[in-house]
């Protein structure tokens, strides 16, 4: 099976290589891994902790752990690896890491060389990403592997009759820190009892963001005495629904799309006709005309702080692979609306149950929920309070994980 896995990885690499000829993200993915050994010819002998994140979202989720490590064990160097360009390209200069790079392709040689060059004391993988050769090499060198904020579902290959190879990867893990009780039960069902119910470090992360408010004078001026809906990480299906909703004169809209390429922003401008402006073209002296109802955020990094200016949040992705981060908006006390594909996200299910979150399947659903929240402010305020209370009650995972790792 490892041979088949190795061949599959090579095929995947070749596929990305072909796509990189015409796709910028794939080009970064390939270029960032090229000659990675030459970037770190001499590494100090200082003790090191290795943190791995799939992408930007996982980095933000695990950020409280990085901050805690910096504070509690300042003598140790921190290695940060990313799988995706959306993580590395945005956080490659983070002060939280001493060595930041793309995770090399999972192969026997790369795994052995990575450990030889960096020689980590322990490895912390956030949420998921189970790489056979890296895990095996860490195990062979007796380097502990911890999975933080991990979450499992019954339909995953680990729990199928044909998932023995994938269960082998899990067997290399020293300890799992799971988000919910169900994940622990699933691990037990395959004979793994080395887990702690710790919760999700994203709660710590988003609460920290909400405590450190950023000011955006342009957004404040655009809002004026009106109310705002903040639509974050949206996809075309989400944007069409929002464009078809009739906002009254007391409400405006800010859209921070999942992709910010020129073609994407042009599509949004066409969708909202003459009612939108790009954030990059504005300044504090700009005078907004009354017919401008929409601002398009054409940068990355503002969204989590923009929710501070909103009354309602719409979270994109629910008509595709899955919704994006609902907790960032909930932490600011906003009721959250999202599409129907939310089943993989425990927080979304919890928010719906508590009535701090609302799911939609079509235009009629969106119209009904927005009408309810817009025309009944007491309902909107109550839902927002429920959402923020939910975040506050579920913090503390970072402390549990850090204490347990260093106790182990």
C-alpha positions in Angstrom: 0.0 0.0 0.0 2.8 2.6 0.7 4.0 2.0 -2.9 0.5 2.8 -4.3 0.3 5.8 -2.0 3.8 7.0 -3.2 2.7 6.6 -6.8 -0.5 8.5 -6.1 1.5 11.4 -4.6 3.7 11.6 -7.7 0.6 11.6 -10.0 -0.9 14.4 -7.9 2.4 16.4 -8.1 2.4 16.0 -11.9 -1.2 17.1 -12.1 -0.4 20.3 -10.1 2.7 20.9 -12.3 0.5 20.9 -15.5 -2.1 23.1 -13.9 0.7 25.5 -12.8 1.2 26.5 -16.5 -2.0 28.5 -16.4 -3.0 28.8 -12.7 -1.2 31.3 -10.3 -2.0 29.4 -7.2 -0.7 26.1 -8.6 2.4 28.0 -9.8 3.1 29.1 -6.2 2.5 25.6 -5.0 5.2 24.2 -7.3 7.7 27.0 -7.1 7.5 27.2 -3.3 8.6 23.5 -3.0 11.4 23.7 -5.5 14.9 23.3 -4.0 13.5 23.6 -0.5 16.6 22.0 1.0 18.8 24.8 -0.3 16.8 27.4 1.6 17.9 26.1 5.0 21.5 24.9 4.6 22.4 25.5 8.2 20.0 25.2 11.0 20.9 26.0 14.6 20.9 23.3 17.3 18.3 25.1 19.3 15.3 23.0 20.5 12.5 23.3 17.9 8.7 22.7 17.7 7.2 22.0 14.3 3.7 23.3 13.6 1.9 22.3 10.4 -1.2 23.9 8.9 -3.0 23.0 5.7 -4.0 26.5 4.8 -4.7 30.0 6.1 -7.9 29.0 8.0 -6.0 26.3 9.9 -3.2 28.7 10.7 -5.7 31.2 12.2 -7.3 28.3 14.1 -3.9 27.2 15.6 -2.6 30.7 16.1 -3.4 30.7 19.9 -1.1 27.6 20.2 1.7 29.4 18.4 1.3 32.5 20.6 1.2 30.3 23.7 4.4 28.5 22.6 6.2 31.8 22.0 5.2 33.0 25.5 5.6 29.8 27.5 8.8 28.4 25.9 10.6 31.3 24.3 13.9 29.3 24.2 12.5 27.0 21.5 12.6 27.8 17.8 9.3 27.4 15.9 9.0 25.7 12.4 5.8 26.5 10.5 4.9 24.6 7.3 1.9 25.1 5.0 0.4 22.8 2.4 -1.5 25.5 0.5 -0.3 28.8 -1.0 -3.3 30.6 0.6 -1.6 29.9 3.9 2.1 30.3 3.1 1.9 33.3 0.7 -0.1 35.3 3.3 1.7 34.3 6.5 5.3 33.6 5.2 6.6 36.6 7.2 4.8 35.9 10.4 6.8 36.8 13.5 5.4 33.6 15.1 7.7 31.4 13.1 11.5 31.2 13.0 11.4 29.0 9.9 8.4 29.1 7.6 8.1 27.1 4.4 5.9 24.9 2.3 5.5 21.3 3.4 7.6 19.3 1.0 5.9 16.6 -1.0 5.3 13.5 1.1 8.0 11.1 0.1 10.5 8.9 2.0 13.5 11.1 1.1 11.7 14.4 1.8 10.5 13.2 5.2 13.9 12.0 6.2 15.7 15.1 5.0 13.2 17.4 6.6 13.8 15.7 10.0 17.5 15.7 9.5 17.7 19.4 8.6 15.2 20.7 11.2 15.5 18.0 13.9 12.2 19.0 15.7 11.5 17.9 19.3 7.9 17.4 18.6 5.4 18.0 15.7 2.0 19.6 16.0 -0.4 19.1 13.1 -3.6 21.2 13.3 -7.0 19.5 12.7 -6.1 17.2 9.8 -3.5 16.4 7.1 -2.2 12.8 7.7 0.9 12.3 5.6 2.2 8.7 5.7 6.0 9.2 5.1 6.3 12.2 7.4 4.4 10.5 10.2 6.4 7.3 9.8 9.7 9.1 9.8 8.7 11.1 12.9 7.7 7.8 14.6 11.0 6.2 13.6 13.0 9.0 15.1 10.8 8.9 18.3 9.5 12.4 17.8 6.0 12.9 19.3 3.1 13.8 16.9 0.2 15.7 18.3 -3.0 16.5 16.4 -4.9 19.5 17.7 -8.5 20.5 17.1 -9.0 17.2 15.4 -12.5 16.1 14.3 -13.6 12.9 12.8 -16.8 11.7 11.0 -18.1 8.2 10.4 -17.9 8.4 6.6 -14.1 9.0 6.7 -11.9 6.3 5.3 -10.3 5.6 8.7 -13.5 3.9 9.8 -14.2 1.9 6.6 -13.3 -1.8 6.3 -10.8 -0.9 3.5 -9.1 1.9 5.5 -6.3 -0.2 7.1 -3.6 1.9 5.5 -5.1 5.1 6.7 -5.6 3.7 10.2 -1.9 2.9 10.1 -1.1 6.6 9.7 -3.3 7.4 12.7 -1.4 4.8 14.7 1.8 6.9 14.5 0.1 9.8 16.4 1.2 10.2 20.0 -2.0 12.0 21.1 -5.1 13.5 19.6 -6.9 16.6 21.0 -10.4 16.2 19.6 -13.1 18.9 19.2 -16.1 16.7 20.3 -17.1 13.6 22.1 -18.1 11.8 18.8 -14.6 12.1 17.5 -13.2 10.4 20.6 -15.8 7.6 20.2 -14.8 7.0 16.6 -11.1 6.8 17.6 -12.0 4.3 20.3 -13.9 2.2 17.7 -10.6 1.5 15.9 -8.7 0.9 19.1 -7.2 4.3 19.7 -7.6 5.7 23.2 -4.8 8.3 23.2 -7.1 11.3 23.0 -8.3 14.2 25.1 -11.5 16.1 24.6 -10.1 19.6 24.4 -12.5 21.5 22.1 -11.5 23.8 19.2 -8.8 26.4 19.4 -10.7 28.6 16.9 -12.8 29.8 19.8 -9.7 31.1 21.5 -8.5 32.6 18.2 -11.7 34.5 17.3 -12.3 35.7 20.8 -8.8 37.2 20.7 -9.5 38.9 17.4 -12.7 40.4 18.8 -10.8 41.8 21.8 -8.4 43.6 19.5 -10.6 45.8 17.4 -9.1 47.4 14.3 -10.4 50.7 12.9 -11.3 51.2 9.3 -12.3 54.9 8.8 -13.5 54.3 5.2 -15.9 51.5 6.4 -17.2 53.7 9.2 -17.8 56.5 6.7 -19.5 54.2 4.3 -21.8 52.9 7.0 -22.7 56.2 8.5 -26.0 55.9 10.3 -27.0 52.8 8.3 -26.7 49.1 9.2 -24.4 46.6 7.5 -24.5 43.0 6.3 -21.0 41.6 6.1 -20.8 38.8 3.5 -17.5 36.9 4.0 -15.7 34.4 1.9 -18.5 34.3 -0.7 -18.7 32.3 -3.9 -20.8 33.2 -7.0 -23.8 31.2 -5.8 -23.8 33.2 -2.5 -23.3 36.5 -4.3 -26.2 36.0 -6.7 -28.6 35.4 -3.8 -27.4 38.6 -2.1 -27.7 40.6 -5.3 -31.3 39.4 -5.8 -32.3 40.5 -2.3 -34.0 44.0 -2.1 -32.2 45.9 0.7 -34.2 48.9 2.1 -32.6 52.3 2.4 -31.4 51.6 6.0 -29.1 48.8 5.0 -25.9 48.4 3.1 -23.7 45.5 2.1 -20.0 44.6 2.3 -18.7 41.6 0.3 -15.3 40.0 1.0 -15.2 37.3 -1.7 -13.3 34.1 -1.4 -11.3 35.0 -4.5 -10.1 38.5 -5.3 -8.7 38.1 -8.8 -9.4 40.9 -11.2 -11.8 38.8 -13.2 -13.7 37.9 -10.0 -14.0 41.6 -8.9 -15.2 42.5 -12.4 -17.9 39.9 -12.2 -19.0 41.3 -8.9 -19.1 44.8 -10.3 -21.3 43.6 -13.2 -23.5 41.7 -10.8 -24.2 44.8 -8.6 -24.2 47.1 -11.6 -23.5 50.7 -10.6 -24.2 50.2 -6.9 -20.8 49.0 -5.8 -17.2 50.3 -5.3 -13.9 48.6 -4.8 -12.3 49.2 -1.4 -8.9 49.7 -3.0 -10.2 52.7 -4.9 -11.4 54.5 -1.7 -9.8 56.8 0.8 -11.0 58.7 3.9 -11.8 61.8 1.8 -14.0 59.9 -0.6 -17.6 61.1 -0.6 -20.1 58.3 -1.0 -23.1 58.9 -3.2 -26.5 57.7 -1.9 -26.8 55.1 -4.6 -23.7 53.2 -3.5 -24.9 50.3 -1.5 -22.1 47.8 -1.7 -18.3 47.8 -1.1 -16.2 45.0 -2.6 -13.2 44.1 -0.5 -10.4 43.3 -2.9 -7.7 42.4 -0.4 -7.0 39.6 2.1 -6.8 40.2 5.8 -9.6 42.6 6.7 -12.6 40.3 7.0 -12.2 39.1 10.5 -12.1 42.7 11.8 -14.9 43.9 9.4 -17.5 42.0 11.3 -17.2 44.6 14.1 -19.0 47.0 11.8 -21.9 44.7 10.9 -25.3 43.7 12.3 -25.7 40.5 10.3 -23.1 38.1 8.7 -23.5 36.0 5.7 -20.9 33.2 5.4 -20.1 31.9 2.0 -19.2 28.4 0.8 -22.4 26.6 1.8 -23.4 25.9 -1.8 -20.0 24.3 -2.6 -17.4 22.3 -0.6 -18.6 23.7 2.7 -19.0 26.9 4.7 -16.1 29.1 5.8 -15.5 30.5 9.2 -18.7 31.3 11.1 -17.0 31.8 14.5 -15.2 35.1 13.5 -18.6 36.7 12.9 -20.2 35.1 15.9 -17.5 36.4 18.2 -18.5 39.9 17.3 -22.1 39.2 18.2 -23.5 38.8 14.7 -26.2 36.3 13.8 -24.8 34.2 10.9 -26.5 33.0 7.8 -25.0 30.3 5.5 -25.8 27.7 2.8 -27.0 24.1 3.2 -23.6 22.4 3.2 -22.6 22.9 6.8 -22.8 19.3 8.2 -19.0 19.0 8.6 -18.9 22.0 11.0 -19.9 21.4 14.5 -20.1 25.1 15.4 -22.6 25.6 12.5 -24.8 22.8 13.8 -24.6 24.2 17.3 -25.4 27.8 16.2 -28.5 26.6 14.3 -29.7 24.6 17.3 -29.2 27.6 19.6 -30.8 30.0 17.1 -27.7 32.1 16.7 -27.2 30.8 13.1 -29.5 30.2 10.2 -29.2 28.0 7.1 -30.6 28.6 3.7 -31.1 26.5 0.6 -32.5 29.0 -1.9 -33.5 32.6 -2.6 -36.8 32.2 -0.7 -35.0 31.0 2.4 -32.6 34.0 2.3 -35.3 36.5 1.8 -37.3 35.1 4.7 -34.4 35.1 7.1 -33.1 38.5 6.2 -36.6 40.0 6.4 -37.0 38.5 9.9 -33.6 39.8 11.1 -33.9 43.2 9.4 -37.5 44.0 10.3 -37.4 42.5 13.8 -34.4 44.0 15.5 -35.1 42.3 18.8 -34.7 38.9 17.1 -31.5 40.0 15.4 -30.0 41.3 18.7 -31.0 38.2 20.5 -29.5 35.9 17.9 -26.3 37.9 17.9 -26.1 37.6 21.7 -26.6 33.9 21.5 -23.8 33.6 18.9 -21.3 35.6 21.0 -22.2 33.7 24.2 -21.6 30.5 22.4 -18.1 31.5 21.5 -17.3 32.7 25.0 -18.5 29.5 26.6 -16.3 27.3 24.3 -12.9 28.9 24.8 -10.0 27.3 26.7 -8.8 24.6 24.3 -5.4 26.3 24.0 -4.7 26.0 27.7 -5.8 22.4 27.8 -3.6 21.4 24.9 -0.5 23.2 26.0 -0.7 21.9 29.5 -1.3 18.3 28.3 1.5 18.3 25.7 4.2 19.4 28.1 2.8 17.2 30.8 3.1 14.2 28.4 
